[in-house]
Structures are given as C-alpha cells and as structure tokens.
C-alpha cells in the first residue's frame, strides 16, 4: 500500500515549498542520465542498479533525461513517476517521450538510489526492457534488436538500406531518409513494445509506429518487426515489407486524420511492390479468389476493414483493394499525380470531404466515378 506524500507546506508569498525528497530524487536521475550519456558505468552504478546500463550501452544516444512528475513514499523507500525523453543520435529529430516508473531506496547514509526502472502502467515497453540491445547501422538505417546477433541484424540492414532510396525515388527526398527498425526476439516482445495483445499481430510481419509507447506526436518513427511472421517470408516478401513500412515513415508528415487507410496502406503497398514484377493475382490472392467467385467489392475498403483483430481474409482483401486503387491511379493518371493526390488528401485536415475534394481537384473525377472505375479495374486485373 502506497502512502502519498503530505501536501507541501506553503513558503513565503503563498508558494508551495519544494519537496526536498523529490528534489533529491530528481538529482539522482540527472546524475544517472549524465553517466549513461558519458558511458561512465561506475558513475551510473553509484546511482543504483547497473542492469539498464548493460542493456543500453550499445544504443547510440544523443540525449537522455528524466523529469519526475510525482513521488510516492512507500515503506521500503519511494516510487517515482517520470517522463523519460531520449533521442537516438542521427535519427530522431526530436526527443521521444515515454512514461516510466522508478523504484528507489534510501541508504543508511541517507542517499537515494534506483532499484528498478520499468514502463509506467499501461505504457508499452521499450526495447531495452526486453534485454541487451544490439545495434547495427547501415547507410540509411539503424537496426536495433534483442536476443539476436549482429549478423542476424545485418540482413535487416541490407533490406532497409535498399528500401530508403526506393521510397525516395518515388515520394521525393523531403523526409529524413533514414529508418530505425526494432527487432524483438518474439511476437510477444513485439506486442509488448506496442502495448497491445500479441493476437493482434500474429499474421502481421511489421508495423510502423510513431513514438513507440509514447504520447503520439511522433517525433520519431519505428518499424517494429514481428520476427515470427517475418521469418516465414521469402526474400522478396521481406523486401516488400520493409519498403512498405519505410513508405509509412516517409509519408508520416502528409498522413493525417483525413487520410483513409485504403490510401495510406495502399500507397505503401504500391511502392513496396513497385518494380518487383509481381502480377496482380500474385500480389492480391485473396481478392482474386473473391473476384473469381463473382464477389467484386462494392466499395473501397473502410478503416474498419483494416482491423488487425478481425477476419484475416477480410484484412488481406482490404490491403489488396487499397493497393489496386493506388495502382490504378498511377496507371491512369501517372505516378506524380498519385503522390499529389496523397498529399492533397492529408492536407485537408479532417476526414469529411478530404478524398472527395482531392478526387475533384487532382484527378478531375468524383467518388462515384472513381469507385466504379476501381471496381472495373479490380475485375479486369483479377478475373
């Protein structure tokens, strides 16, 4: 049972007096951060447990700082709620913010030291929570893994390094042109990073998320791999997956609440499959089966069709339908117009009217005509 600290007494002028314990804990965490950034293991150990240092020492950090947001005294010491802000050197344009809970004890000499540093309740894990981080850098990528050798991770680096210029060649160079890939040891590890049940990702090879486990403003994107689903893919499939996810990183600034999932996922698949030589029947097998059974979809996929926890066949058809919509735009209006359409939808700011306005202004068509053309295209490509 936790006993909250008593309300602080007021000082001169009616301002609350500073809590000396909280101030001292903040100083300990500041020293801990400075030691980590300075690769000073003895100084880090002087602030508490050294386990985090061993797990973090391979992670290239540009910044690392805690801010205590609340302190709770308990019989054995204290627990601190804290905001951790860190930045991976060369990749994060702004610090990633995550919520942490730290356990602390007080020595007989009256000094506080850290005994545990873990995710706050309902916050996702960070990769180092799962073990020592191994880091392998490429020309355009940084791959971070746990429970894997550097040799294993180099295979991801090779694919990510090919993905970045492939995406830039279509989307343009107005993005960071770097990608961070996280490779946990298991599917459960992936789910823990994302803060969701493992069942949601069982057949998903990878996802891209801004600010994993954080507040959602996405100063940093991470491609998070499901090592179990990814392992069963062939070489081409693995490249398509990483190029797809890299597209999400590149388009993040132009992907807003106005962007439907059929467009964001379809566009990522379109770039992923571009130049692979895969036929529509090969790239869209589930939708092809439906069309050959006389079940041509009546409308473009909804956002609900992309739910990971739903019917996997429905999910596959949603991705395939979005891919064919983007493929049709590129074929009929050109690749440049497809990119312009994507940006125009995202720039609308809100979902209502976004696709309709972009169809009219960029492609010169209407939702009804576009849907009819897409249905005819799906039938002609897959029947």
Kinemage of the C-alpha trace (Angstrom):
@kinemage 1
@onewidth
@group {chain A} dominant
@subgroup {mainchain}
@vectorlist {calphas} color= white
{ca unk a 1} P 0.000 0.000 0.000
{ca unk a 2} L 1.431 3.369 -1.069
{ca unk a 3} L 1.265 6.389 1.216
{ca unk a 4} L 1.186 9.640 -0.731
{ca unk a 5} L 3.424 12.425 0.476
{ca unk a 6} L 1.644 15.002 2.553
{ca unk a 7} L 0.774 18.236 0.797
{ca unk a 8} L 3.785 20.555 0.901
{ca unk a 9} L 3.750 23.496 3.278
{ca unk a 10} L 3.455 26.948 1.822
{ca unk a 11} L 6.541 29.104 1.746
{ca unk a 12} L 6.870 32.888 1.579
{ca unk a 13} L 4.381 34.566 -0.660
{ca unk a 14} L 1.981 31.607 -0.556
{ca unk a 15} L 4.021 29.429 -2.988
{ca unk a 16} L 4.302 25.721 -2.129
{ca unk a 17} L 7.581 24.766 -0.522
{ca unk a 18} L 9.743 22.450 -2.596
{ca unk a 19} L 9.679 18.786 -1.586
{ca unk a 20} L 13.314 18.047 -0.634
{ca unk a 21} L 12.936 14.308 -1.270
{ca unk a 22} L 11.582 14.851 -4.771
{ca unk a 23} L 14.377 17.327 -5.441
{ca unk a 24} L 16.999 14.811 -4.327
{ca unk a 25} L 15.450 12.031 -6.432
{ca unk a 26} L 15.493 14.329 -9.450
{ca unk a 27} L 19.178 14.992 -8.860
{ca unk a 28} L 19.901 11.260 -8.686
{ca unk a 29} L 18.125 10.718 -12.016
{ca unk a 30} L 20.002 13.648 -13.550
{ca unk a 31} L 23.316 12.103 -12.481
{ca unk a 32} L 22.172 8.749 -13.818
{ca unk a 33} L 21.348 10.258 -17.213
{ca unk a 34} L 24.668 12.111 -17.382
{ca unk a 35} L 26.569 8.905 -16.590
{ca unk a 36} L 24.717 6.968 -19.279
{ca unk a 37} L 25.393 9.594 -21.930
{ca unk a 38} L 29.018 9.798 -20.832
{ca unk a 39} L 29.476 5.998 -20.909
{ca unk a 40} L 30.577 6.168 -17.277
{ca unk a 41} L 29.477 2.848 -15.814
{ca unk a 42} L 30.911 3.416 -12.298
{ca unk a 43} L 29.069 6.748 -12.022
{ca unk a 44} L 25.914 5.095 -13.305
{ca unk a 45} L 26.282 2.320 -10.730
{ca unk a 46} L 26.659 4.902 -7.977
{ca unk a 47} L 23.051 5.969 -8.665
{ca unk a 48} L 21.617 2.452 -8.379
{ca unk a 49} L 21.239 -0.789 -10.294
{ca unk a 50} L 23.550 -1.241 -13.279
{ca unk a 51} L 21.243 -3.530 -15.256
{ca unk a 52} L 19.938 -0.748 -17.503
{ca unk a 53} L 23.474 0.317 -18.386
{ca unk a 54} L 24.341 -3.123 -19.765
{ca unk a 55} L 21.143 -3.195 -21.815
{ca unk a 56} L 21.525 0.350 -23.124
{ca unk a 57} L 25.239 0.795 -23.762
{ca unk a 58} L 25.011 -0.145 -27.477
{ca unk a 59} L 22.166 2.319 -28.156
{ca unk a 60} L 23.574 5.495 -29.797
{ca unk a 61} L 22.015 8.267 -27.740
{ca unk a 62} L 22.054 11.992 -28.403
{ca unk a 63} L 20.025 12.801 -25.290
{ca unk a 64} L 18.522 11.075 -22.254
{ca unk a 65} L 16.714 12.888 -19.437
{ca unk a 66} L 14.139 12.146 -16.742
{ca unk a 67} L 11.590 14.548 -15.298
{ca unk a 68} L 9.950 13.437 -12.069
{ca unk a 69} L 6.193 14.058 -12.306
{ca unk a 70} L 5.139 12.518 -8.979
{ca unk a 71} L 6.764 10.869 -5.988
{ca unk a 72} L 5.123 8.324 -3.704
{ca unk a 73} L 6.676 7.314 -0.387
{ca unk a 74} L 6.362 3.641 0.492
{ca unk a 75} L 7.582 1.668 3.483
{ca unk a 76} L 10.704 0.465 1.689
{ca unk a 77} L 11.561 3.781 0.030
{ca unk a 78} L 9.770 5.564 -2.791
{ca unk a 79} L 8.456 5.181 -6.312
{ca unk a 80} L 8.784 7.972 -8.848
{ca unk a 81} L 6.561 8.606 -11.836
{ca unk a 82} L 8.752 10.131 -14.507
{ca unk a 83} L 8.770 11.278 -18.090
{ca unk a 84} L 11.802 9.929 -19.934
{ca unk a 85} L 12.811 11.882 -23.019
{ca unk a 86} L 15.522 10.418 -25.221
{ca unk a 87} L 16.801 10.853 -28.746
{ca unk a 88} L 18.663 8.342 -30.918
{ca unk a 89} L 21.666 10.077 -32.427
{ca unk a 90} L 21.365 10.744 -36.136
{ca unk a 91} L 17.782 9.512 -36.434
{ca unk a 92} L 15.358 11.282 -34.093
{ca unk a 93} L 14.681 14.909 -34.954
{ca unk a 94} L 13.083 15.465 -31.526
{ca unk a 95} L 13.132 13.554 -28.249
{ca unk a 96} L 10.819 10.594 -27.827
{ca unk a 97} L 8.774 10.860 -24.631
{ca unk a 98} L 7.806 7.769 -22.618
{ca unk a 99} L 6.347 7.278 -19.152
{ca unk a 100} L 8.422 5.327 -16.627
{ca unk a 101} L 8.072 4.180 -13.031
{ca unk a 102} L 11.238 4.019 -10.923
{ca unk a 103} L 11.632 2.293 -7.581
{ca unk a 104} L 14.110 3.841 -5.142
{ca unk a 105} L 15.585 3.023 -1.747
{ca unk a 106} L 17.443 5.141 0.747
{ca unk a 107} L 20.809 4.055 2.084
{ca unk a 108} L 21.747 4.205 5.740
{ca unk a 109} L 23.736 7.309 4.824
{ca unk a 110} L 20.554 8.953 3.574
{ca unk a 111} L 21.304 8.751 -0.172
{ca unk a 112} L 18.661 7.672 -2.679
{ca unk a 113} L 19.443 5.088 -5.334
{ca unk a 114} L 17.426 3.399 -8.124
{ca unk a 115} L 16.479 -0.237 -7.705
{ca unk a 116} L 14.213 -0.603 -10.780
{ca unk a 117} L 13.260 1.342 -13.909
{ca unk a 118} L 10.233 -0.015 -15.753
{ca unk a 119} L 7.387 1.148 -18.025
{ca unk a 120} L 4.596 3.023 -16.286
{ca unk a 121} L 1.237 1.232 -16.008
{ca unk a 122} L -0.453 0.990 -19.439
{ca unk a 123} L 2.715 2.238 -21.174
{ca unk a 124} L 4.404 -0.002 -23.730
{ca unk a 125} L 7.835 -1.455 -23.133
{ca unk a 126} L 10.963 -0.039 -24.689
{ca unk a 127} L 13.310 -2.421 -26.479
{ca unk a 128} L 15.877 -2.363 -23.653
{ca unk a 129} L 13.212 -3.600 -21.222
{ca unk a 130} L 13.451 -6.933 -23.072
{ca unk a 131} L 17.211 -7.403 -22.832
{ca unk a 132} L 20.511 -6.031 -24.016
{ca unk a 133} L 20.163 -4.010 -27.211
{ca unk a 134} L 22.363 -4.861 -30.191
{ca unk a 135} L 22.727 -2.052 -32.734
{ca unk a 136} L 23.808 -2.324 -36.377
{ca unk a 137} L 23.953 0.791 -38.545
{ca unk a 138} L 23.697 0.929 -42.306
{ca unk a 139} L 23.929 3.691 -44.866
{ca unk a 140} L 20.296 4.711 -44.348
{ca unk a 141} L 19.158 2.610 -41.411
{ca unk a 142} L 19.708 1.637 -37.813
{ca unk a 143} L 18.526 -1.818 -36.749
{ca unk a 144} L 18.139 -2.475 -33.029
{ca unk a 145} L 17.468 -5.960 -31.718
{ca unk a 146} L 17.307 -8.051 -28.567
{ca unk a 147} L 18.278 -11.701 -28.358
{ca unk a 148} L 19.869 -11.542 -31.816
{ca unk a 149} L 23.415 -11.371 -33.092
{ca unk a 150} L 24.809 -8.519 -35.124
{ca unk a 151} L 24.995 -10.928 -38.063
{ca unk a 152} L 21.258 -11.601 -37.863
{ca unk a 153} L 20.507 -7.890 -37.795
{ca unk a 154} L 22.695 -7.115 -40.815
{ca unk a 155} L 20.147 -8.898 -43.018
{ca unk a 156} L 17.573 -6.312 -41.953
{ca unk a 157} L 20.069 -3.509 -42.585
{ca unk a 158} L 20.623 -4.640 -46.175
{ca unk a 159} L 16.889 -4.607 -46.915
{ca unk a 160} L 16.247 -1.305 -45.123
{ca unk a 161} L 19.152 0.325 -46.954
{ca unk a 162} L 17.541 -0.689 -50.243
{ca unk a 163} L 14.103 0.457 -49.114
{ca unk a 164} L 15.051 4.063 -48.295
{ca unk a 165} L 16.295 5.099 -51.769
{ca unk a 166} L 13.457 3.133 -53.403
{ca unk a 167} L 10.915 5.186 -51.459
{ca unk a 168} L 12.751 8.459 -52.074
{ca unk a 169} L 12.800 7.724 -55.793
{ca unk a 170} L 9.002 7.864 -55.839
{ca unk a 171} L 7.986 10.056 -52.901
{ca unk a 172} L 10.851 12.527 -53.095
{ca unk a 173} L 13.638 13.489 -50.736
{ca unk a 174} L 11.718 15.811 -48.435
{ca unk a 175} L 11.915 13.466 -45.454
{ca unk a 176} L 14.670 12.230 -43.137
{ca unk a 177} L 15.644 9.365 -45.500
{ca unk a 178} L 16.617 7.251 -42.513
{ca unk a 179} L 14.742 4.481 -40.781
{ca unk a 180} L 15.007 2.791 -37.375
{ca unk a 181} L 13.979 -0.877 -37.270
{ca unk a 182} L 13.273 -2.682 -33.987
{ca unk a 183} L 13.631 -6.471 -33.972
{ca unk a 184} L 12.394 -8.014 -30.706
{ca unk a 185} L 13.092 -11.670 -30.006
{ca unk a 186} L 9.477 -12.878 -30.199
{ca unk a 187} L 5.955 -11.934 -31.225
{ca unk a 188} L 5.185 -11.317 -27.546
{ca unk a 189} L 8.089 -8.899 -27.474
{ca unk a 190} L 6.654 -7.020 -30.448
{ca unk a 191} L 3.255 -6.803 -28.749
{ca unk a 192} L 4.833 -5.510 -25.534
{ca unk a 193} L 6.551 -2.719 -27.453
{ca unk a 194} L 3.236 -1.727 -28.985
{ca unk a 195} L 1.233 -2.130 -25.782
{ca unk a 196} L -1.329 -4.436 -27.396
{ca unk a 197} L -2.213 -8.154 -27.263
{ca unk a 198} L 0.037 -10.463 -29.275
{ca unk a 199} L -3.013 -11.933 -31.027
{ca unk a 200} L -3.480 -8.612 -32.842
{ca unk a 201} L -0.191 -9.053 -34.700
{ca unk a 202} L 0.094 -12.799 -35.206
{ca unk a 203} L -0.034 -12.639 -39.011
{ca unk a 204} L 1.464 -9.152 -39.353
{ca unk a 205} L 5.116 -9.064 -40.418
{ca unk a 206} L 5.805 -5.500 -39.244
{ca unk a 207} L 4.155 -2.232 -38.275
{ca unk a 208} L 5.324 1.350 -38.225
{ca unk a 209} L 4.531 3.492 -35.264
{ca unk a 210} L 5.484 6.993 -34.282
{ca unk a 211} L 6.941 7.304 -30.801
{ca unk a 212} L 6.528 3.720 -29.643
{ca unk a 213} L 4.931 3.682 -26.205
{ca unk a 214} L 4.775 7.453 -26.122
{ca unk a 215} L 2.318 10.303 -26.330
{ca unk a 216} L 1.548 10.160 -30.020
{ca unk a 217} L 3.001 13.277 -31.680
{ca unk a 218} L 5.534 11.078 -33.467
{ca unk a 219} L 8.866 12.911 -33.405
{ca unk a 220} L 10.354 9.521 -34.227
{ca unk a 221} L 9.079 6.571 -36.225
{ca unk a 222} L 9.999 2.981 -35.523
{ca unk a 223} L 9.449 -0.008 -37.764
{ca unk a 224} L 8.644 -2.850 -35.370
{ca unk a 225} L 9.139 -6.348 -36.763
{ca unk a 226} L 7.192 -9.470 -35.834
{ca unk a 227} L 10.105 -11.926 -36.079
{ca unk a 228} L 7.816 -14.955 -36.313
{ca unk a 229} L 5.698 -13.753 -39.257
{ca unk a 230} L 8.681 -12.111 -40.927
{ca unk a 231} L 10.749 -15.303 -40.785
{ca unk a 232} L 8.348 -17.272 -42.995
{ca unk a 233} L 8.583 -14.741 -45.840
{ca unk a 234} L 10.868 -15.221 -48.811
{ca unk a 235} L 13.485 -12.685 -49.779
{ca unk a 236} L 11.118 -10.698 -51.977
{ca unk a 237} L 8.408 -10.679 -49.333
{ca unk a 238} L 10.828 -9.379 -46.716
{ca unk a 239} L 11.915 -6.572 -49.033
{ca unk a 240} L 8.310 -5.636 -49.800
{ca unk a 241} L 7.524 -5.477 -46.076
{ca unk a 242} L 10.434 -3.186 -45.205
{ca unk a 243} L 9.812 -0.962 -48.231
{ca unk a 244} L 6.124 -0.746 -47.271
{ca unk a 245} L 6.984 0.268 -43.701
{ca unk a 246} L 9.648 2.717 -44.858
{ca unk a 247} L 6.982 4.368 -47.014
{ca unk a 248} L 4.962 4.995 -43.850
{ca unk a 249} L 7.999 6.686 -42.310
{ca unk a 250} L 8.481 8.866 -45.401
{ca unk a 251} L 4.823 9.877 -45.692
{ca unk a 252} L 4.229 10.477 -41.962
{ca unk a 253} L 4.101 14.269 -42.237
{ca unk a 254} L 1.490 14.074 -45.010
{ca unk a 255} L -0.609 11.338 -43.393
{ca unk a 256} L -3.281 12.886 -41.182
{ca unk a 257} L -6.688 12.126 -39.728
{ca unk a 258} L -8.029 12.962 -43.190
{ca unk a 259} L -6.160 10.064 -44.827
{ca unk a 260} L -8.206 6.851 -45.143
{ca unk a 261} L -6.372 3.592 -44.545
{ca unk a 262} L -7.098 2.325 -48.054
{ca unk a 263} L -4.917 5.196 -49.294
{ca unk a 264} L -2.102 5.074 -46.714
{ca unk a 265} L -1.793 1.278 -46.764
{ca unk a 266} L -2.463 1.006 -50.490
{ca unk a 267} L 0.199 3.594 -51.280
{ca unk a 268} L 2.741 1.829 -49.052
{ca unk a 269} L 1.992 -1.473 -50.784
{ca unk a 270} L 2.176 0.175 -54.191
{ca unk a 271} L 5.713 1.426 -53.529
{ca unk a 272} L 6.574 -1.890 -51.857
{ca unk a 273} L 5.620 -3.900 -54.943
{ca unk a 274} L 6.892 -1.383 -57.484
{ca unk a 275} L 9.459 -2.972 -59.756
{ca unk a 276} L 9.129 -6.455 -58.252
{ca unk a 277} L 7.384 -7.949 -61.271
{ca unk a 278} L 4.589 -9.392 -59.133
{ca unk a 279} L 1.324 -9.730 -61.051
{ca unk a 280} L -1.990 -8.596 -59.532
{ca unk a 281} L -3.012 -12.217 -58.997
{ca unk a 282} L 0.234 -12.878 -57.123
{ca unk a 283} L 0.072 -9.708 -55.041
{ca unk a 284} L -3.682 -9.858 -54.342
{ca unk a 285} L -4.540 -13.564 -53.988
{ca unk a 286} L -7.446 -13.198 -51.536
{ca unk a 287} L -9.194 -10.523 -53.566
{ca unk a 288} L -8.527 -12.518 -56.732
{ca unk a 289} L -10.330 -15.517 -55.237
{ca unk a 290} L -13.276 -13.340 -54.316
{ca unk a 291} L -13.489 -11.812 -57.813
{ca unk a 292} L -13.246 -15.212 -59.461
{ca unk a 293} L -16.160 -16.309 -57.264
{ca unk a 294} L -18.190 -13.355 -58.530
{ca unk a 295} L -17.701 -11.234 -55.392
{ca unk a 296} L -16.343 -7.932 -56.676
{ca unk a 297} L -16.327 -5.479 -53.726
{ca unk a 298} L -18.998 -2.800 -53.961
{ca unk a 299} L -16.903 -0.078 -52.314
{ca unk a 300} L -13.368 0.794 -51.334
{ca unk a 301} L -12.200 -0.743 -48.027
{ca unk a 302} L -13.231 1.076 -44.869
{ca unk a 303} L -10.867 1.770 -41.977
{ca unk a 304} L -12.659 -0.954 -40.014
{ca unk a 305} L -11.667 -3.488 -42.675
{ca unk a 306} L -8.030 -2.963 -41.670
{ca unk a 307} L -8.503 -4.065 -38.057
{ca unk a 308} L -5.740 -6.479 -37.014
{ca unk a 309} L -8.006 -8.366 -34.625
{ca unk a 310} L -10.689 -9.169 -37.200
{ca unk a 311} L -11.016 -11.703 -40.017
{ca unk a 312} L -7.563 -12.193 -41.634
{ca unk a 313} L -9.126 -12.771 -45.050
{ca unk a 314} L -11.039 -9.508 -44.801
{ca unk a 315} L -7.835 -7.768 -43.728
{ca unk a 316} L -5.895 -9.180 -46.686
{ca unk a 317} L -8.611 -8.090 -49.120
{ca unk a 318} L -8.560 -4.598 -47.629
{ca unk a 319} L -4.829 -4.235 -48.216
{ca unk a 320} L -5.135 -5.671 -51.700
{ca unk a 321} L -8.048 -3.394 -52.580
{ca unk a 322} L -6.148 -0.317 -51.431
{ca unk a 323} L -3.080 -1.395 -53.390
{ca unk a 324} L -5.124 -1.811 -56.564
{ca unk a 325} L -6.715 1.622 -56.073
{ca unk a 326} L -3.286 3.260 -55.912
{ca unk a 327} L -2.030 1.114 -58.780
{ca unk a 328} L -4.987 2.269 -60.870
{ca unk a 329} L -4.285 5.940 -60.120
{ca unk a 330} L -0.639 5.506 -61.119
{ca unk a 331} L -1.644 3.677 -64.302
{ca unk a 332} L -4.388 6.103 -65.390
{ca unk a 333} L -3.181 9.461 -64.035
{ca unk a 334} L 0.549 8.862 -63.521
{ca unk a 335} L 2.869 8.322 -60.552
{ca unk a 336} L 3.364 12.026 -59.953
{ca unk a 337} L -0.393 12.619 -59.750
{ca unk a 338} L -0.722 9.743 -57.272
{ca unk a 339} L 1.748 11.448 -54.926
{ca unk a 340} L -0.033 14.769 -55.377
{ca unk a 341} L -3.362 13.103 -54.594
{ca unk a 342} L -1.945 11.539 -51.423
{ca unk a 343} L -0.619 14.879 -50.185
{ca unk a 344} L -3.834 16.691 -51.070
{ca unk a 345} L -5.948 14.274 -49.033
{ca unk a 346} L -3.698 14.633 -45.985
{ca unk a 347} L -3.606 18.414 -46.273
{ca unk a 348} L -7.386 18.619 -45.949
{ca unk a 349} L -7.068 18.331 -42.173
{ca unk a 350} L -10.252 16.387 -41.498
{ca unk a 351} L -11.792 13.247 -42.953
{ca unk a 352} L -15.078 14.708 -44.210
{ca unk a 353} L -14.647 15.828 -47.803
{ca unk a 354} L -10.907 15.111 -47.992
{ca unk a 355} L -10.994 12.332 -50.597
{ca unk a 356} L -13.865 13.972 -52.485
{ca unk a 357} L -12.007 17.292 -52.803
{ca unk a 358} L -8.745 15.642 -53.846
{ca unk a 359} L -10.508 13.469 -56.424
{ca unk a 360} L -12.074 16.555 -57.950
{ca unk a 361} L -9.055 18.884 -57.793
{ca unk a 362} L -6.234 16.433 -58.541
{ca unk a 363} L -7.816 13.667 -60.606
{ca unk a 364} L -10.811 15.500 -62.061
{ca unk a 365} L -13.316 12.865 -61.040
{ca unk a 366} L -15.984 12.126 -58.442
{ca unk a 367} L -16.196 9.477 -55.700
{ca unk a 368} L -18.898 7.619 -57.614
{ca unk a 369} L -16.942 7.590 -60.879
{ca unk a 370} L -13.712 6.675 -59.089
{ca unk a 371} L -15.356 3.755 -57.266
{ca unk a 372} L -16.913 2.494 -60.489
{ca unk a 373} L -13.545 2.719 -62.258
{ca unk a 374} L -11.836 0.914 -59.367
{ca unk a 375} L -14.400 -1.923 -59.414
{ca unk a 376} L -13.892 -2.340 -63.139
{ca unk a 377} L -10.108 -2.254 -62.670
{ca unk a 378} L -10.226 -4.878 -59.926
{ca unk a 379} L -12.326 -7.138 -62.135
{ca unk a 380} L -10.088 -6.667 -65.187
{ca unk a 381} L -6.871 -7.306 -63.219
{ca unk a 382} L -8.022 -10.275 -61.157
{ca unk a 383} L -10.702 -12.135 -63.114
